[in-house]
Amino acid sequence: MRARTVELGLLVLASFITCVGYGFVLFSQQIEAAAPDRAAIQAEVGGLLVVVVGLLLAAHVVVRFLAPLADGMLLPVAALLNGMGYIMISRLDQGLAKSQSAWTFIGLVAFAAVLALLRDPRKLERYRYSLAVLGVGLLLLPLIPGLGAQINGARIWLRVGPFSIQPGEFAKIVLAAFLAGFLVEKRELLTLTGRKVGPIHIPDIRHFGPLLLALGVALMVMVLQRDLGSSLLFFTLFLVLIYIATNRFAYVLIGLVGFMGGAYVAWRQFSHVQRRVDIWLNPMDDPKGDSFQIVEAAFALADGGLTGTGLGQGTPKKIPYAATDMIFAAFGEEMGLLGATAILVMFLFFVGAGFRVATNARSPFEKLLAAGLTSLLGFQAFIIIGGIIRVLPLTGVTLPFVSYGGSSLISNYVILAILVRISHNSLEQVAEELEENSRTGGQLSVSSRTRSRWKAVSA
């Protein structure tokens, strides 16, 4: 299949870029006299890089057998982002690089498991209300006393022995599936026209219940868990899906007004929200205190300039939590504006491929699910990058596939697997329709664009 050949070629290119990047980091770091074992550590981390690259190529083999008709862009872009993240994490903390290689292995195992077990994503639609309960439960699990843990001011973590997991990362996938199923079921009711206010048609007020529920959950997450990033992410997911399902801008407008009103009340009532906003608006008022992280990130981006200081030549370790929250600033310093823009372009490629999957999906549920999952990754990248460059208040979400973090990496690979599965199933259904039409001599029921894509991938 041409799609698999293209995918393999892009994966080889992504692996080459990753290995060359790690080579630059390795050779730019001088072995310190006080740490004679550093060369051995670097060699070990380099060996783990080979393992990571091998795992990503093995994922191609899995796709070739389990989803041979899938879009050929998704896996290579994810692999390149993952590889670039591994380079920067190994440059920042070689201990974290070892852990990240293990999380990559677990993430790719989850990727293969989802492809093997979830043969028909449409079956998830039957369990939409069970998924809603599960998603909200995962989201609120860290609030249970003795089970949840507060780290860096946010109560979004769950302690399991020596490990910490972030159940909200998996809740977003479950809630995306629920919202897709719910909106498919209620779409006709939600599109009923109520009254007209100016140029905008306002739907009947009784149909705003789901919007108000989503608003309440988003604000509860922001207030109780002190997690502005997840709050923005979940509510944005709902607005995107309800707009795609109904084509009614009124829902988006009213939702934004409601969320902004709730956020304003939270800002007036809760000190931790006020502190986040103050850091965002006036970081230089306390550059050595609460604003230290964002100020150091700004200096790093300024030092990077157009082309960067060079991999291994900057000082990104000065930025607190550089491997997790602020890894984009580390790329901006050592790879400059050009390197940071390349990271953004990779996310644009992924989002474009994800929405292409949604466009080609044959069932309304798969269309909304693919669009929702793609929006999650795209907006998550926008939220954290926007916080680093001060377009938005800084939040604690990770940069998908790039930042260090087990929960985030595993959930991202699960999302990738679902998109790959939907992409394969869509073209498989096209093939079945073409075969049926050819046998019966009927009129083709697929668009010329989809038919052309089928000819391309099957060549």
N, C-alpha and C positions, 0 to 999 in steps of 0.2 A: 504494500500500500504506500502511496506517495506520502501521505501524512506521517506515517511512521518513519520513512526515510528522512523526511525533513526534520522530524523530531530528533532522530539520532544525530543528524549533522549539527543541529543547534545545541544538543547536549554535549557533544564533543567540543564545540566552540566554547560553551559555558565552562566546561572542565578545564580547557586550556587557559582561559582568562583567570580562573580561580587559582590554578597552579602557578601561573606567572605572577599574579598578585602576591601570593604567599612567598614566592621567591624573592620579590622586592623587599618584603617585610623581613625575611630571614637574613638577607645579606646586608640590610641597612642597620641592623642591630648588632653592635659590637659586643663580644663576650666580655663581661665584667670580670675583673680579677677576683672580686669578692664572691663571685658565684661561679666556680669552676664547673658545676654541673649544668650550667645553663645550656651548653651545646647539646647535651644529652636530652634535656627537656624539649628543646626546639626540634631535635630529630624525632622525638616521640610524637610531638604535636604534628609534625610534618607527615609522619606515618599515618596518623589519624586522618589527616587531610586526604590521603590516598584512599582510605577506607570510605570517607564521606563521598568522594567522587565515584568510587566503585558502587556504593549504595544507590546513588542517583542514576547511574547507568543501569543498575539492576532494576530500578523502577521502570525504566523504558521497556525492559523485557516483560515485566508484569503487564504493562499497558498493551504491549504487542499481542499478548495472549488473551487478556481479559477484556480489552476495549480497543480493538484494532482500528475502529473507524473514528476514534475520538480526535478532537482538535489537536494539531501538532504543536501549538504555541504554548499551551498552559504549562506543561511540565518543564520545558527548557527555561522559561522565564523564572519559575519558582526555584529551579536548580541554581540559576545564576544568582538570584537574590540570596538564597541560602549560602552559596559558596562565598559571596562577597561578605556576608555577615560573619562567616567563620573566619575569614582573613582578619577582619577588624577585631573580632573577639580574641583571637590568638595573639594579636598585637597588643591588646589591652591587658589580658589576663590569661595566661596559658592554662591555668587551672580550670577556668570557665570554658576554655576551648575543648578540653577533654570532656567536660560534662555536655557541651553542646553537640559533640560528635555522638554521644550516647543518645541524646534526645532526638537527633536526626535519625538515628537507627530506629528508635521507637516510633517516630512520626511516619517513617516510610513503611514500617510494619502495619501501622494503622491505615495508611494509604492503600496498601495491598489488601488488607482485610475488608475495607469498605468496598473496594472494587469487586472482591470475590463474593461478598455476602449481600450487598445491596444491588441486586441485578435489575430491580424495577423501582426507582424512587417514588413512583406514583402510589405505591402501597403505603407510604408514610401519610398520605392524605387521610386515610381511614382513621388514623390515631391522632388527629390534630388536637383534640381537647386533652388527651392524655399527655401529649407533648407540651401543651401549655402548662399543665400542672408540673411536669418534670422541669421545664425551663425555669419557671418562677422559683421552684424549690432549689434548683442549683444556684440561681442568682442570689437567693437570700440565705443560703446555707452558712456563709461565713458569719452571719449575725447570731448564730447559736452560741451561747456562752460555753467556754471550754473547748470548743471545736474550731471556731474561727480565730484568726490571728490578725492583729493590726500591724502593718509594716509600712513605714514611711508615711504614716498618717491615714492610710486607706485601709478599711477593713474588708478586704476582698480575697483574703487568703485562707486556706484550709490546711491545718497542720495534720499530717499523717506520719507519725514517727519522726524520722529525721528529714522527711520531705515536706515541701510546701507546694500545694497546687492551687490553681486559680479556677474554681468551678465556673465563673462567669464566662471564661473562654469557650466552654462547651455549651453553656446556656444559650449563647448567641446563635449557635447552629440549630439547636432544638427550637428556639423561639422563631427563627426564620422559617423552619418547616411548618410550625403552627400557623404563623401569619399567612403563609402562602395558601395553606389549606382553608383557613378561615375566610380569606378574601375571595377565593374561588367560590366558596359556598354562598357568601353574602354579597357578591358583586352586584347583582341586579338590584338588591335593596339599597345598596350604598350609592348607586347611580341614579336613583329616583330624584327628580327635580322638585325642590320645594319652592322657595320664592327667590326672586331676583333682586339683588342689592347692587345697583350700578351695573357694571358689566359682568359681575360674578353671580353665578347661580348657586344659591345656598341650599344644600340638601336638607331634607327633613331633620329636625333637631333630634328625633328619637334614634336616628342612625349614628349619632355621634358617640354612643356608648363605648365602642372599641377605642376610639381616639382618646376619650377621657381616661379610659383604663390604662392605655399605653403612657399617657402623660403622667398619671399617678405613679405608675411603676418607675418611670424614668426619674421623677423627682424624688421618690423614696430612695432609690439607689444613690442619688447625689447627696441626700441629706444624711441617711443612716449609715451608709458605707463610705461616705466622703470620697466618692469616686465620680468625678465630673466626666472623665473620659468615657466610661461605660454608659453613663446616663445619656450623653450626647449620641453615642453609637446606637443604642437600642432605639431611641426615639427617631433618629434619622432613618434607621432601617424601616420602621413602621411608616414614616411619611413617604419614603421612596416606593414601598410596595403598594400603599393605598393609592398613590398617584398613578402608578402603572396599571393597577387593577381597574380604577374608576375613571381615569383621565379627568378628574375634578381638582382643579387648583384650589378650590375653596377649602378642601381638607388640609392641604399644605399650609395655606395662609392662616387658618384658624389654629392649626396645631402649633405653628411657629409663634403666634401671638400668645397662646396659652403657655407654651414652654418658657418663653421670655418672661412672662408675668410671674410664673412660678419660680424661675431662677432669680428674679429681682427680689421676691419675698425671701428666698433662701439667703440671698446676699445680705439683706437687712437683718435677718434673724440669727445667722450662724457665723461665728467668728472665723472658722476654717475656710468658709467660702469667701469671706471678705479678704482674708490673707492671700488667697489665690489670685483674686482680682487685683489687689494692690501690687503683688509681685509682677503681674502682667502689665499693668499700666505704668508703674513707677519702679522698675527694677533697680535703678541706681540709688534709690533712697536707702537701701540696706544691702549694699553689694557684698558685704562679708557675712551677712546673716541669712535670712530666708531667701534672698534673691541670688545667693552665691552661685547656684547651679545654672540659672538662666544667664547670668552675667558672664560666667566662664564660657558658656556655649557661644555667646555673642562674640567674645574675644577670639574663640577658636575659629568661627566662621570668617571673622575679619582677617585673621592671620592666613587663612587658606587662600584668599584672593581668587584669582581666576583659575589657576592650575594647581594650587595646593602646595604644601611643603614637601610632599612626597611620602609614600607609604613608609611608616617607621621613623619619619623625621620630625613629626610634630610633637605636641605635648597634650594629647587628648586625655591622658590619665588624670590631669588636673580637674576634669569635669566629674562631679559626683555621679555615680551610676551611669558612666559613659557606655557600658556594654549593653544596658537595657533601655532606659528612657531616652538617652541622649546619643545613641550611636550615629544618628544622622549628622550631628554636629561634629563627631569624630571624622566622618567621611568628608564633611565640608572643609575641615582643616587640612587633612592630608591629601585629598584629591581635588580640592578647590571647587569652584562653581561648576566646572565642567563635569567633575566626578559626581557631585551631588545631583546635577541635572540628569546624568545618566541613570542614577537610581530612580529618579522621578519618572523617566521615560520607561524604565522597566515596569513600574507600576501601571503606567498608562497602557502598555502593551498587554499586561495581565487583565486589566479592567476591560479593555477593548475585546480581548478574546472571550472573557466571561460573558459580556453582553452579546457577543456573537452566538455563544452557546444558548443564551436565553432567547434570542431572536429565532434561532433554528429549532428550538424545542417544539414538539408536536402536541403537547398537552398544556392547558393553562396552568396547572400546578407546577409542572417542571419549568415553565417560563418564569413564574414568579419566584420559585425557589432558586433558580440560577441567578436571576437578577438580584435577589436579596443577598445571597452569599457573596456575589461579586461586589455589591454595594458595601457590605460589611468590611471586606478587605480594603477596598478603595478609600472609604471614609475613615477607617482606622489609620491608614497611612497619612491621610490628610490631617487628621486630628493631632497626631503626634508631631508631624513635621510643622504644622501650623503653630503648635505650641513652642517649638524650638526657635522658629523665626519670628515669634510674637504676633502672629496673626490671630491666634486664639490664646486663652489662658493655658498654661502648661498642664498637661494631664499625665497620668501614669500608664497609659496604654503603650504597648510595644509596637515597633515597626514590623509588620508581618514578614516572616521568613528571614528577617535580617537580625533583629535584636536577640540577645540571649534570653532564653526562657523556655522551659519544657512544655508547660501548658499551652502557651501561645503557638509553639512550633507544631505540636501534635494536632491542635485544632485546625491550624492552617492547612496541614496536609489532609485532614479529613474533608475540609471544604474543597480542596483541590480534587480529591477523589470523587466527590459528588458531582462536581462540574465535568470531570472527565467521563463519568458514567452517563450523565445526561447527554453530553455531546455524542457519545457512541450510540446510545439508544435512539437518538433523533435520526441519525443517518441510517441506522438499521431499519427503522420504521419506514424511511423514505425508500430504501431498497425493497422492502416488502410491498409497498404500494406500487412501485414501478413494475415489479414482477407480476403483481396481480393485474395491473392495467395492461401489461403486455400479453398476459394469458387470455384476458377477457376482451381485449380490444377496446376498453373503455377510455374515457377522457382522463388524462393525468390530473391528480389532485394535489400536486406539489408545485411550488413556484418555480420559475425558470432559474432563479438564483440558487435555490436549494438543489435543483436538478443538476446545475452546472457544478456545484460543489461536490455532489455525489460522484460525478464523472471524474473530477479532479482527484479525489481521495482514493477512488477505486482503480485509477489508471495503473 
